[in-house]
Amino acid sequence: MDTTARKWSLPSVISLAIPIVVTILIINVFFGLFPLPKLQGLSVMFPIFSSPLGIILGFIGLRKYKDKASLWGIIANGVLGVVPFAYWTLGVLIWGP
């Protein structure tokens, strides 16, 4: 067994899982892959609350374990945190207030 192989830390896995799950929910809003009538607009607004948590977990993983998964989690959550604001801004610009 290779002793130099690094395992992913729990904070980095959670930091990566948050944007993956939220991205699937956002794609579901636009394409209707599986019906979730009770989550209509929540999945577009959810990154505002979940992205800071993912960024914090990514920083914890990066500081403690120095793995690339934490860095990718920070980047993915940072990009995902901008998505709702871009969606709302483009919606107002295209369809009006």
N, C-alpha and C positions, 0 to 999 in steps of 0.2 A: 504494500500500500504506500502511496506517495504521501510523505509527511509534510510536504510543502504546499499541498492543496489547501486552499482556504475555503471555509464554509461561509455561507451568507449568515449574517447576524439577523436576529429577530426584528430589530428596528428597521433594518434595510429592506427586509422582505415585506413588512407592513407598509413601509414608505413606497415601495413599488406596487403593492397590491391596491392601494387606494386609487391612484390614477387609472389603473386598468379597469377596476370595477366601475368607477364613475364615468369613464369613457364609454364603456359598454352601455350604461344607462342613458348617456346623452345620445349615442347612436340609435338607441331604441326610440327615443323621442322623435327623431327625424324620420326614421324608416319604419317604425312600428313592428319590430321583429317579434316581440312577444307582448301581449296586452297587459299593461299595468295602469288601470284607470285611476287608481288612487294616488299615483305618483306623477301626475301630469306635468306640472311645472317645477316640481321639486328637484328633479334630476338635473335641470339646467342651473338651478340655484345652489345645489349641494356642494359644488367645488369651492364656493366662498367659505364654507365651514370646514370642509375636509382637507383642502390644500394646505392651510397653515399647520394642521396637525401632521400631515405627511412631511412637510418641510422640517418641522421640529424633530420628528423621528429620524429623518435623514441626517440632520446635523448630529444627533446623538450617535447614530451608527457610524458616521464619518469620523467623529471625534474619538470614539472608543475603539473601533475596529479597522478603520481606514480601508474600507472596501469600496469597489466601484459601484456596487449596487446602491449604496447610500447616495453616491453622487448622482446616479441616474434617477433615483427617487426624488432628490431635491429638484433636479431639472424638470422632470415630468410634472411634479406638483406645481412648480412655478409657472410652467406653461398652462397647465390646466386651471390655475387660479385666474388667469386672464380671460379664459373662454367666456364666462357669463357676461362680463363687461363688454367684450367684443360683440357678442350675440345681441345684447340689448342696444348697443350703439348702432350696429348695422341695421337692426330692426327699425329703429327710429329714423335713420337716414333713408332707408329704402321705402318704408310704408308710412312714414310720418308719425307725429306724436299722437 
